[in-house]
Amino acid sequence: MIDYLSVLGWAAAAAGISLGVPQLIRLLRTRDVHGISVPAWQALLAVNLGFGIHGIMLGQWNMIVTNVFALGTTVPMLVLLSRELQRPLWRLMTPGVLGAAVLIGLDVAVGSAAFGVAIMIPGTVVNIGQTVALIRSHSVTGVSPLYMVMGVVNQVLWCTWAWLLPDIGTGIATSVYLTVVTFNLLWWVLRKLGLRAFFAAAAKEPLPEPV
């Protein structure tokens, strides 16, 4: 008999592993950082480390593999952002490492539900940080469209898997993440459709005078 929960879990793992690749490739190719949120990638480092250790504690290999491979995208992204923005790499890495240490401590000391509530903070920073960048940036040319779409697919799979398992901590966190990444995708689409007046006001950018 097919274990559909395992299939779903590994599908979520595959989506999670490949999620950051389009954005990394785009940044490597263009060196364009417009619309990319540095706090979002710092928080993602904490999320990858936190969920990776959480997966070890649960014995869930799909979570472990996903977050180990995800670090292979998150860390290079921070390295590239450090270079392009001319900021010390240790300053970009430290918040994520410290955040992960707090999350792991809560998971060990209090339990999965506390971990799930706590990891919503960096996870929400990841997604809301990207929301703010999408709203305030004068351009979103640095953002990969495939990354935005895959973000929604990734959270749909993880959220479904978590509640079916059930893993309350992951279910709570991914439900919140799914809401935000869906909004981000819709917002990005609206910007690409060229609704200039609305987004110029949001970015506090005066519109050009009519000719």
C-alpha positions as CSV (number, residue, x, y, z in Angstrom):
1,M,0.0,0.0,0.0
2,I,1.3,3.5,-0.9
3,D,2.1,5.6,2.1
4,Y,0.5,8.8,0.8
5,L,1.7,10.9,3.8
6,S,5.3,9.9,3.1
7,V,4.8,10.8,-0.6
8,L,3.4,14.2,0.4
9,G,6.2,14.7,2.9
10,W,8.9,14.0,0.2
11,A,7.0,16.2,-2.3
12,A,7.2,19.0,0.2
13,A,10.9,18.2,0.7
14,A,11.5,18.4,-3.0
15,A,9.7,21.8,-3.2
16,G,11.6,23.1,-0.2
17,I,15.0,22.0,-1.6
18,S,14.5,23.7,-4.9
19,L,12.7,26.8,-3.6
20,G,15.6,29.2,-3.3
21,V,17.5,28.1,-6.4
22,P,15.7,30.4,-8.9
23,Q,16.4,33.4,-6.7
24,L,20.0,32.4,-6.2
25,I,20.5,31.9,-10.0
26,R,18.9,35.2,-10.8
27,L,21.2,37.1,-8.3
28,L,24.3,35.3,-9.6
29,R,23.3,36.2,-13.2
30,T,22.2,39.8,-12.8
31,R,23.7,41.0,-9.5
32,D,20.5,42.9,-9.1
33,V,19.4,43.2,-5.5
34,H,16.3,45.4,-6.1
35,G,13.3,44.1,-4.3
36,I,15.3,41.4,-2.3
37,S,14.9,41.7,1.5
38,V,18.1,41.1,3.5
39,P,16.2,40.6,6.8
40,A,14.1,37.9,5.0
41,W,17.2,35.9,4.1
42,Q,18.7,36.4,7.6
43,A,15.5,35.1,9.1
44,L,15.4,32.2,6.6
45,L,18.8,31.1,8.0
46,A,17.2,30.8,11.4
47,V,14.2,28.9,10.0
48,N,16.4,26.4,8.0
49,L,18.5,25.7,11.1
50,G,15.5,25.5,13.4
51,F,13.4,23.2,11.3
52,G,16.4,21.1,10.5
53,I,17.1,20.4,14.2
54,H,13.3,20.0,14.7
55,G,13.3,17.3,12.0
56,I,16.1,15.5,13.7
57,M,14.2,15.5,17.0
58,L,11.1,14.1,15.2
59,G,13.1,11.6,13.1
60,Q,11.5,13.1,10.0
61,W,14.1,12.8,7.2
62,N,12.1,14.9,4.7
63,M,12.5,17.9,7.1
64,I,16.1,17.2,7.7
65,V,17.0,16.8,4.0
66,T,15.0,19.8,3.0
67,N,16.7,22.2,5.4
68,V,20.2,20.9,4.9
69,F,19.9,21.5,1.2
70,A,18.0,24.8,1.8
71,L,21.1,26.0,3.7
72,G,23.0,25.5,0.4
73,T,20.9,28.3,-1.1
74,T,20.4,30.5,2.0
75,V,24.1,30.8,2.9
76,P,25.3,31.6,-0.7
77,M,22.4,34.2,-0.9
78,L,23.7,35.9,2.2
79,V,27.3,35.8,0.9
80,L,26.2,37.4,-2.4
81,L,24.1,40.1,-0.6
82,S,27.1,40.8,1.6
83,R,29.3,41.4,-1.4
84,E,26.8,43.4,-3.4
85,L,25.7,45.6,-0.5
86,Q,29.3,45.8,0.9
87,R,28.3,44.6,4.4
88,P,30.4,42.3,6.6
89,L,29.3,38.7,6.2
90,W,29.4,38.0,9.9
91,R,26.9,40.8,10.5
92,L,24.5,39.2,8.0
93,M,24.9,35.7,9.4
94,T,24.8,36.4,13.2
95,P,21.1,37.2,13.6
96,G,20.1,33.9,11.9
97,V,22.4,31.8,14.0
98,L,21.3,33.4,17.2
99,G,17.7,33.1,16.3
100,A,18.1,29.4,15.5
101,A,19.8,28.8,18.9
102,V,16.7,30.3,20.7
103,L,14.3,28.2,18.6
104,I,16.2,25.0,19.3
105,G,16.3,25.8,23.0
106,L,12.5,26.3,23.1
107,D,11.9,23.0,21.2
108,V,14.1,21.1,23.6
109,A,12.9,22.8,26.8
110,V,9.2,23.4,26.1
111,G,8.0,21.3,23.2
112,S,6.8,21.3,19.6
113,A,3.8,23.7,20.1
114,A,6.1,26.3,21.7
115,F,8.6,25.8,18.9
116,G,5.8,26.2,16.3
117,V,4.7,29.5,17.8
118,A,8.2,30.8,18.2
119,I,9.4,29.8,14.6
120,M,6.4,31.8,13.3
121,I,8.5,34.9,14.2
122,P,11.5,34.4,11.9
123,G,9.3,32.6,9.4
124,T,6.9,35.6,9.3
125,V,9.9,38.0,9.1
126,V,11.1,36.0,6.0
127,N,7.8,36.5,4.3
128,I,6.7,39.9,5.6
129,G,10.3,41.2,5.0
130,Q,9.8,40.3,1.4
131,T,6.4,41.9,1.5
132,V,7.9,45.2,2.6
133,A,10.6,45.0,0.0
134,L,8.0,44.4,-2.7
135,I,5.9,47.3,-1.6
136,R,8.6,49.9,-0.9
137,S,11.2,49.1,-3.6
138,H,11.1,51.3,-6.7
139,S,11.7,48.2,-8.8
140,V,11.1,44.4,-8.3
141,T,13.5,43.4,-11.1
142,G,15.7,41.5,-8.7
143,V,12.9,39.1,-7.6
144,S,12.6,35.8,-9.4
145,P,8.9,35.1,-10.4
146,L,9.6,31.3,-10.2
147,Y,10.7,31.8,-6.6
148,M,7.5,33.6,-5.8
149,V,5.3,30.8,-7.3
150,M,7.4,28.0,-5.7
151,G,7.0,29.7,-2.3
152,V,3.3,29.2,-2.4
153,V,3.5,25.6,-3.7
154,N,6.1,24.9,-1.0
155,Q,3.9,26.1,1.8
156,V,0.8,24.3,0.5
157,L,2.6,21.0,0.6
158,W,4.3,21.5,4.0
159,C,1.1,22.8,5.6
160,T,-1.0,19.9,4.4
161,W,1.7,17.4,5.4
162,A,2.1,18.9,8.9
163,W,-1.6,18.8,9.8
164,L,-2.0,15.3,8.5
165,L,1.0,14.0,10.4
166,P,0.1,15.7,12.8
167,D,2.9,18.0,13.8
168,I,1.2,20.9,15.6
169,G,4.3,23.1,15.6
170,T,4.9,22.9,11.9
171,G,1.2,23.1,11.1
172,I,0.8,26.3,13.0
173,A,3.9,27.9,11.5
174,T,3.2,26.9,7.9
175,S,-0.4,28.0,8.0
176,V,0.8,31.5,8.8
177,Y,3.6,31.4,6.2
178,L,1.1,30.2,3.5
179,T,-1.1,33.3,4.1
180,V,1.8,35.7,3.7
181,V,3.5,34.1,0.6
182,T,0.2,34.0,-1.2
183,F,-0.2,37.7,-0.5
184,N,3.4,38.3,-1.8
185,L,2.7,36.5,-5.0
186,L,-0.5,38.5,-5.6
187,W,1.3,41.7,-4.8
188,W,4.2,40.9,-7.2
189,V,1.7,40.1,-10.0
190,L,0.0,43.4,-9.4
191,R,3.3,45.3,-9.6
192,K,4.2,43.5,-12.8
193,L,0.8,44.5,-14.3
194,G,1.9,48.1,-13.9
195,L,-0.5,49.7,-11.5
196,R,1.9,52.6,-11.1
197,A,-0.3,55.1,-9.3
198,F,-1.1,52.8,-6.4
199,F,2.5,51.5,-6.0
200,A,4.1,54.9,-6.4
201,A,2.0,56.1,-3.5
202,A,3.0,53.0,-1.4
203,A,6.7,53.6,-2.2
204,K,6.2,57.3,-1.5
205,E,7.5,58.0,-5.1
206,P,6.0,61.0,-6.8
207,L,4.4,60.3,-10.1
208,P,5.8,62.2,-13.1
209,E,3.8,65.2,-14.3
210,P,1.6,64.4,-17.3
211,V,2.9,65.5,-20.7
